[in-house]
Amino acid sequence: MDPTTSEVTAFPLHQSADVMSFGDGSLWVLDTAGGLLTRVDPGTGRSHPSFPVSGNLQAMAVGGGSVWVVDTAGNQIWQVPGDLSSPATAVPVGQIAASPGSIAYDDWAIVVGFRDGTVAKINPDDPTSPAVIWTQKVGKNASSSAIGDGHRVGGRRSELASP
């Protein structure tokens, strides 16, 4: 929808649109059951070929040239290259807490919310051994995350988590 004119432009997708995120100049659409990630050009509505992602997919974020997809089955985050030209890389997060449920992108790092209420900022430069920058307990379930103006919000009732 164009906020200046309220005009809505529809475009076809050949998959479910369970999770959508805008970033790095594209609309990203995740079909959680079908395991498909699709990049859509918001100017033309053209869909690029879908990229397969496996696992129990829950959430995604876009930033730093990658799409970050939460896989609760593997206690990991899939780092998908934004150009979709090479395979996804698994970033294990089970050593922090079990069952990641949300993700946001922040300053070349990812902020992951876990079902036990833990929120962690992680530097994924070495995907086999990601560096934990900080963790904080924010409540009973950090099932949603958002970042803006230096504030990180995670949790069912939007408890504020600061490093």
Secondary structure as the mmCIF struct_conf table of DSSP 4:
data_model
#
loop_
_struct_conf.conf_type_id
_struct_conf.id
_struct_conf.beg_label_comp_id
_struct_conf.beg_label_asym_id
_struct_conf.beg_label_seq_id
_struct_conf.end_label_comp_id
_struct_conf.end_label_asym_id
_struct_conf.end_label_seq_id
TURN_TY1_P TURN_TY1_P1 PRO A 3 THR A 5
BEND BEND1 HIS A 14 GLN A 15
BEND BEND2 ASP A 18 ASP A 18
STRN STRN1 VAL A 19 GLY A 23
TURN_TY1_P TURN_TY1_P2 ASP A 24 GLY A 25
STRN STRN2 SER A 26 ASP A 31
TURN_TY1_P TURN_TY1_P3 THR A 32 GLY A 35
STRN STRN3 LEU A 36 VAL A 40
TURN_TY1_P TURN_TY1_P4 PRO A 42 THR A 44
HELX_LH_PP_P HELX_LH_PP_P1 ARG A 46 ARG A 46
STRN STRN4 SER A 47 SER A 47
HELX_LH_PP_P HELX_LH_PP_P2 HIS A 48 SER A 50
STRN STRN5 PHE A 51 PRO A 52
BEND BEND3 GLY A 55 GLY A 55
STRN STRN6 LEU A 57 GLY A 63
TURN_TY1_P TURN_TY1_P5 GLY A 64 GLY A 65
STRN STRN7 SER A 66 ASP A 71
TURN_TY1_P TURN_TY1_P6 THR A 72 ASN A 75
STRN STRN8 GLN A 76 PRO A 81
TURN_TY1_P TURN_TY1_P7 GLY A 82 ASP A 83
BEND BEND4 SER A 86 SER A 86
STRN STRN9 THR A 89 PRO A 92
TURN_TY1_P TURN_TY1_P8 GLY A 94 ILE A 96
BEND BEND5 ALA A 98 ALA A 98
STRN STRN10 PRO A 100 ASP A 106
TURN_TY1_P TURN_TY1_P9 ASP A 107 TRP A 108
STRN STRN11 ALA A 109 PHE A 114
TURN_TY1_P TURN_TY1_P10 ARG A 115 ASP A 116
BEND BEND6 GLY A 117 GLY A 117
STRN STRN12 THR A 118 ASN A 123
BEND BEND7 ASP A 125 ASP A 126
TURN_TY1_P TURN_TY1_P11 PRO A 127 THR A 128
BEND BEND8 SER A 129 SER A 129
HELX_LH_PP_P HELX_LH_PP_P3 PRO A 130 PRO A 130
STRN STRN13 ALA A 131 LYS A 137
BEND BEND9 GLY A 139 LYS A 140
STRN STRN14 SER A 145 GLY A 148
TURN_TY1_P TURN_TY1_P12 ASP A 149 GLY A 150
STRN STRN15 HIS A 151 GLY A 154
TURN_TY1_P TURN_TY1_P13 GLY A 155 SER A 158
STRN STRN16 GLU A 159 ALA A 161
#
